[in-house]
Every structure is written in structure tokens, then in C-alpha cells.
Amino acid sequence: MGSRVECRVGDRIVRASSVRISPRDDQSPDLLLSVPGRIERRYRGSLEVRASKRELTPVVLMDLEVAVASAVAAESPPDATLEALKAQAVVTRSYYLATRGRHAGFDFCDTTHCQFLRQPPGPAHPASLAAAATEGLVLAWRDAPLAALFSANCGGRTRTLAELGIPSDGYPYFSVECPSCRTASPSWEAQLDLKDAQPLLVEKNVEQARLEVGRKLGWSVIPGSNFEARREGGRVVIHGRGAGHGVGLCQAGAAAMAAEGATFREILARYFPNTVLTTAGHQAQGR
């Protein structure tokens, strides 16, 4: 109804610019948000539905640690060990605290634009255990939480923002050698028509160019930013290794370190040199 939400409660109809639904206690069921044929998400927290310009925006207010566990469960490989998950939990929490307020009217979205999540894991789930074991811990740089980045597989060496053509006056993201990825990362090749590969040839921001091609042709065409492209007649041939942007924590490398006995602290020290692991004084909830 334009800029108002209509909600039926029993025999009553309530109309307002926004409606909030809150659980009675910790035993209340999770919220289910479903768009038939598109997405289905479960959330633990309070749901606020806002109406504006004939659109409804659902916003969930949830505990920070629930958000951390949910994102770790969704973003991590299914076979990740506990120490690798602990490192991921610290990275996720640091990112949340450093970048809250990314969107107008709420802190984060639940897609890979911010951090992907599907549903809160159970208390015995490894992601929940990792979040609980590292509760409150963040990576800090220059006395502030770091907007820590991660990717699936660096291909043998993590990238700096400058290498990807991304300007930054913050944490420099040092390039870190990743021996396990250098020897175990699968290589890949793509051949594109010249018209489809134009962003790769003219865009200085390598990651932006990769994303432009991915939006058009599919994300699996150029799975990572560790690649070389060369023009051959009317086509562009691309050879690469790894998956993701390759900046910050390498999940495959973290898994290899954990398998060799490294702790999450040692993993973080390797991929985020010159940072400090500290406890953040943070607000309990975000949205």
C-alpha cells in the first residue's frame, strides 16, 4: 500500500510505515524469509519490515555472534577444521565491526556483497563452536578493527589491493606466499570472444573487470583474479589458478596450515602481518 505495511493480527489489521516482529524468548523459532523460486533464508532475531516507494524491505536485528556463526557456516568449505573456522570467525567479526552501516538504513546485506549467510547453525555446529571460542576477538590495525577480506584459494600467493588496481589508504594487504596453494591449486583456462573480454583489456581494476565478465557470462568463467590474459586474433585466452580475489585470508591455505597443527592465531598472523589480535568493545547487535 504505497509507503505503508498492512499486517493482520488475529481479526485486526494494522497499517504502519514499518512493522517489527520480535521473539518472546531464546526458544522461539527462527524467522523464515522466502521468495518463491528465488531465495529462502532463516534468521534468528527480530524482523522489521519497512515500506517505501511501493517496496518492502525486510531488516533483521540479530546478535553479532549469531551473525558471525551464520556467515562462517555459509562461507566456509564443509570440511574446514576447527582452527581454520576460528580464523574465519575472527575475520568475519572484524569485517562486520569495521564496516557496519554499508547500506542506507541497515548495516549489512546477506549476499556476498557483504558476507553471505543462509541460516544460523545449531549450537554444536563447528561454525558455532568457532564463533564461541573466539567471541569478541578481532584483527586490529592502527587501533581499529580491520575490514578483513578472504577468498577461497589464492593460487599460491595472496594479492595486494594495488595488484588488483584497487586504491586504498588503509591496511595494505601484504602479499603472502601460500605454498600449499602453489602446489595443490587447480589451474583453469577460459577463451572469450573479444567483445566479452573487453573489461579485462581496458579495466585497471582487475577484480572489477573479473566481476564485470562474471555478471555477464557467469561466475565460473573466470573463477579467480590470479590470471594472465592474452589476445589471440578475435579471442582472448585466459590462464589462471585459484578462486576468488586472493586478498587477505586464503581459506585453502588456512585449512592446510590447520591440518599441519597451526592454531588460528598462527594462521591469522601469517595472512594479516602487522595486525594485532585484540578484544573489541562492541555493541551486541547489528542489522
N, C-alpha and C positions, 0 to 999 in steps of 0.2 A: 504494500500500500504506500508507494512513494517512498517517504523517508520515515515510515513507522513500521514497527513489528507488531503483528497480531498474534497473540498467544491464547490458546484455550486452556483454562484450568478448571476442570470439572464442568460446571454449567456456565462459568463466567468467561468472558472474552476480555482480555487485557490488551490495550494498544499503547505502545510507547516507542521512543526512538531507539531504545535498547532494552534487552531483557537478560538478566543473569540467572543462571541455574547453578546452585551450589549443593554439594553433597552434605548429608546430615552428619556423617562421621567417616572415619577411615575405612569402614567396612562397606561403604556404598559402592555400587558397581561403577565401572569405568564408563565414561561418555563415549558413545559411538557416533561418528560423523560419516555418513555415507552419501556419495553422489553416484547413483546407479550407472554402471558401465564405466566409471572413471576411477574413483578412489574410495577406500574405506580406511578410516583411522580410528584408533581408540586412544582416549586421553584420560588422565587422572588429574582432576582439579575442578575448577568452576568454569562454566561455559557462559560467555556473554555473546549475544547475537545483536549486532548493530545494523540499523537500516540507514542507507544513504544513497540518494540518486537511483532509487529503484533496485538497489543491490543489497544483499545481506552479507555481512562479514562476520563469521564466527571467530571469536577470540577466546582462547583457553588460558586461564590463570593457573599455573602449576608450580609446584615446588621445584627449586633449582635442581636438586639431586635426582628427582624423578625425571626431569628433562635430560640430565646427563646420562642416566642409565638407559633411557629410551633411545637417545641418539647413539650411544655406544653399541647397543644391541642392533640397531638398524645399519650402522655404518661399518661395522667390523666383520671380517671373514668369520664364517660359522665355526671354524676350527681354531680360532685365536686362543692362545693360552692366557692364564690369568694375569701374568706380569705385563704382557702386551696390552691386554684390556685395561689394566691400571694406567699405563702410559696414555692410552687413548682417552680414558676418563679425565685425566688431568688436562690434556689438550682440549677436549670438548668443553670442560668447565672454564678454562682460561678464555677460550673464544667467546663463550656466552657472556662472561663478565666484562670482557674488553669491548664488545661490540653491541651491547644491548641498545635498543632504540633504532635498529636499522630501518624499520618501517614506520610510516606515519600511523600512530595510534596503537602500535604494539611493538614488541621487541624483536621477534623473530618469526619467520615462516617455517613450515615443517618440510621444506624441499631442500635440495642440495644448494640452493641459493644461500641458505644459512647453514643448517645442518638437518639432514634427513632423519625423520623418525616415523614409525608406524604405530607403535603401541608401547605401553610401559611393560617391561619384563617382570616376571614374578620375583619374589624375594630371594629365591635360590638360584636364579639365573646368573651365569657368570658375569654378565654386564652389571647386574645389581650388586654383586659381591665386589666388583672392581670399583664401582662408584662409592660404595660404603667404605672400602678400605682406604680410599684416597679423599674422603669427604673434606671439602674446603681447600684442598691443595690446588694451587695454580702456578703456572710459569709466569714470572715477572721479569720485566726489562725496564730499566730506568724507573723503578719503584712503582710500576703499574702493571696490571695483568696484560699478558701478551695475547693478541688475536692470533693464536697458534693455528697453523694450517697443517693439513695432512693429505696424503694421497695413497693410492693402493700399492703402487710399485714404481720406484724411481728409475729403474732400469740400470742401476749401477752407481749413480751419483745424484744426489739431490740438487735442485736448481736454485739459483738466486732469483730474486724478483727482477733484477737488472737483466739477467739472461733471457727472461721471458718478455722483456720490453715493458715491464710494469713499473712505473715510477713510484718511489716510496721514500719518505724521510724518517720512517720508523725502523723497526728491527730489520737488519739487512738480510736475514736468512742466508747464512753461510752455506756454501756448497760442501756437502759431506759425502765422503766415499762410502759406498754400501757394497762390500764385497759379495755378499750373498746374492744380491740382485744382479750384479755384474755377471755372475756365472749361471744363475738359475732363471733369470727373467726371459720369457719367450719373446722372440723378435717378431715383428709384423711388417707387412708391406701393403701399400694401397696405390692404386693407379686411378687418377681422376682426370676427367676432361678439364681442359684449361679453364673454361668458364666457371666450373665448380671450384677450382683450386685457387682462384684469384686472391682470396684473402691471405693465403699462405705466401703469396709472392709479393704483396704490397703492404701488408699489415706488419708494423714493427712489434706489436704486442703479440707474441707467438701464441699465448694461451687464448687471447681474444680471437685470433684467426682460427685456431682449432675449434673453438666453440661455435663460431660462425658456420664453419663447414659442418659441424655436428648437428646443429639445428636444422640444416637443410637436408643432409644426407643420412643422418643417424649417428649416434654417439659411438658406435663400434667401428666406424670407418677410420678415424684417427683416434685411437684409444688413449694416447698419451702425448705429452709435449716434448718428449725426448726423441726427436726425429730429425731427419735431413730430407729435404725436398729438392728435386732437380727436374728441370723441364726437358722433355724429350718430344720434340715436334709439337703436336697439338695436345699432348697429355703431360701430366705431372706425376712423377713416380716418387713415392714417399717410403722411406725405410725408417723404422723406429723400434724402440724397445721400452717395455714398461707400460704402466697405465696411470692416468691422472696427470695433474700438473707438475708433480715431482718436487713440490716445495714443502719444507718442514718435515714432519714425521713421515717416514716410509713404513706403511703397515707391514709389508712383506719383510722388510729389514728388521723391524721390531720383533716380528714373530721369530725370525732366525736368531736374533740375539737372545730372546727369552728361552728358546729351545736349547741354547748353549749355557743357560744358567744366569743370564743377566737379570738384574732387578729393573723395575720400572724407572727407578731413579737413574740408573746407568743408561737406560735406553733414551730417556729424555735429555740427559747430559750430552749424549752423542749427537742427537739430531737438532738440539737447540743450544749450541755453545754460547757462553756468556750470558745465559739467563740464570735466574735464581728460582728454586722451588720453595714456595712460601705458602702460608695460610692467608687467605683473603678474608677481610671483613666484608661480608656481602649480605645483601638482602635475601630473604628466604624464597621469594617468589619472583617470577617474571612472566611475561606473556608475549 
